[in-house]
Amino acid sequence: MPHQANILRDTPHTSPIKKKTRANILLATLNIKGRASTLLGNNNDISKWSAIHHVMRERKIGLLCVQETHLLPEHETQIESLYSKRIKVLNSRDPFRPGNSAGVAFVINKEILNIDDLETHEIIPGRASVLRLKWHNEAYLTIANIYAPNNHAQHPEFWNTIVRLWRERNIPNPDFLMGDFNITEDALDRAPARLDNEQAIEALRNLRFQLNIQDSWRINNPTMRSFTFYSNTNSHSRLDRIYSSPAHELSIYGWDSCTSAIPTDHRMILVRYAPTNTPFVGKGRWSWPTSLLSDAKLITKISEIGKQTQQEITDLQRHRSESENPQRSWEEFKSKIRHNAKITAKEHLYKIRQRVRQLEDDLRKTTENNDLDTNESTRRQKAWIESEITHLENKRFKNKQQQGQAKWEDKGETISKYWSKINNSKKP
């Protein structure tokens, strides 16, 4: 493996941010285990990237670091042609087997992040890459994406080389370093519990010391167990992590580990970053799911409520008072139809989500089980729950995909609001 540093693009930090960006950002990392999957029901060479696009849009992920991309130049071109309106992909390929091994990529959501003046350092091709970008106001973010070797004997040289080349390139210390580390630092992060190779652990900890980063999730959850990978030997491990600068300790929250619609045997790790000097952003205003506009049962119910309200307003023209007047009737009408719409939305859209939430709760309880290290059937139960969650997420993604394809068939070739929306460029 060649250990050399290359700069894909190095732009001077002089120009101000041209686009508005969010006051906080959701960061995520996931080992996607290749570019395609037969589970998605097609023979597309980059079928997983449709799911990646969907997940970033649905969860509003600002930046996703992915590992094991296995992308050739023609695959990168295909992704650019299909999904460039919403995402920008910066991939680092393995120099020897780019289509079958390693590969790390930054996937940037154009609706959330500014993509002007990006600076990317390729530390170890296909294994370690660094992105430096302008974000909120004049702030910069430095983020490293790591895919460590499976062989622990290679880890000391791998981590030491990253430190050396990082210093040689004079790259600022990272705000976040994330990815698949293929090693755990604590026995608690494996089931059955055990320590990994001591020399490999020491080299990783030296890198963390040199770059001044810490495992903030573990610091705040010193006894909790959470696993991101299940092996065919019936063992679990927390291989995927997000390290952060101690300076951001009070600015990161909302840690999550979840399955997604992207077929892989790893779980996605997410955290939200919001500097202390940025404005508070609430949950926002509830809006009707567009799919409810064609629900005949709901429309009939709203029509009945509307007729009743219209009659009330007509009657109040003769008997108006402070407590009974058309304005109050109108407000009650809106409240009633909103209430009915939310009930219908839960019935239509959230059956699978509710099942996933139940399974996630079962998974948490199983993970906290005291006999996880010693009882093989408990570990099998945990693996089954994770596979069931993955199945449901894939099912939900396919439903969304079919709805999108049907809508395109219906309105994609006619000038309409839908046509304008999908053809407009995405901006923060």
Phi, psi and omega in degrees: 000120180288136180248089182219153182254130177233142174258119180289320176202129183234102183253131180303147183270074183240322186278142178287165177294131184268338184244153175286138179234165184287157179282346175216164185218139176265120180255148182210156175222144181202133170275113187270353176055053176101174189265348186217160178208137177289343179296340181273001169077023175210172182257020181294133181293341181234038187299331180293337183286338171294319178291322177299314178302316181296314183295319180294323178289315185291317183269357180056048177282128180282316181218126178243125174263123181241149180237162185055056182283326178055042184260128170271166179305322180292329176291320178298320178295320179295318178297319179298318182289330184271322192236010186292345179292329182249324186235152172240131184246126176244104188254143173243119187266151170294132185288342185257314180228068187298331182271353186228353186216145171051212184096126175233147183215146169263128177247114187255130177275111184294338179285346185242321186248152176279130183253009177280144174057045175285143180234120184237127178250123178265100184284300174235110186309128178080355185232323184213122182220150183234134177243131175238124184221154173280141183232251186272129184055240180254018182281150176241151173237134175244118186230132179252141180242121189238136167229099185282157179296153176288328182280115182295336179294336179273351186294314180306312179295320181299307183291321179293325179293319178300315180298314182297311182290328177300315180290321179297323180279353180058043179275135178300151176304144185287149169283323179218142174229120188219164177146200178257109186269350178050030177198151175242150182267340183233146177298332180298338184270013174226149174224116000297147184294134176194158176269146176275184180305124186296320180295321178294317179298316181298320179295320177294317179294327176295319176299317179298322178293315182295322182264000176057059177230158184220161176272084186297324179297314181293323179299321182272349179226068190295337182243356184283148177248132178213128185242145183245355184213137176242126182262165181285000174265013178063041175235155181239150180206155178257076183276331185263125185216163173235112174268152181219162176291140177303335180295340182260010185307320182270001185249000180243141183200177177068038178299141180210146173229120188211161169277167181215181179284357180273114184296118179193164177261014176249156174263150178277137177251132183228149173208146179257135181245124179217104179304150186296340182265009179266155183290153177288135178240119182279193183285343180090178182268136178292141178227155181292131169298133185298335181295340181284343183294341180251013179277108186297320181297316179293317180299319178297317179297317180295321178299318178296316179296321179296319179296319178297317179295318179299320179294319178298316180297321178297316180294326183286348177296335180262335184228067181272141177215179181295324183267341180231107182205165183302327181296318179291322178297319179295318179295319178295323177300314180295321179295319181294315182289328176296317179299315179294322180294320180294320178297315180295321180299319179296320180294322186276315195257339193246013178297313179293319180299320179296318178296319178297317179299319178297317180292322177298322177294318176298322179296318179298315180296320179295319179297325181276359180296134184294337183261018181300323182286330189254339185254113182292328180292328176294319179292324177294320178300318178298317180295321179296316179300316180297320179294324178293320177297316179300317179300315181293321178296320177295322179296317180294321178296317180296322177298315178297319181297317179294321177298317179296319179295320179295320180293323178294318178300325184279318189234356187293338183253008178242146179290117183201178176299321179297315180298316180296320183296314184284343180262350177285144177289147182272130180229152176297000000 
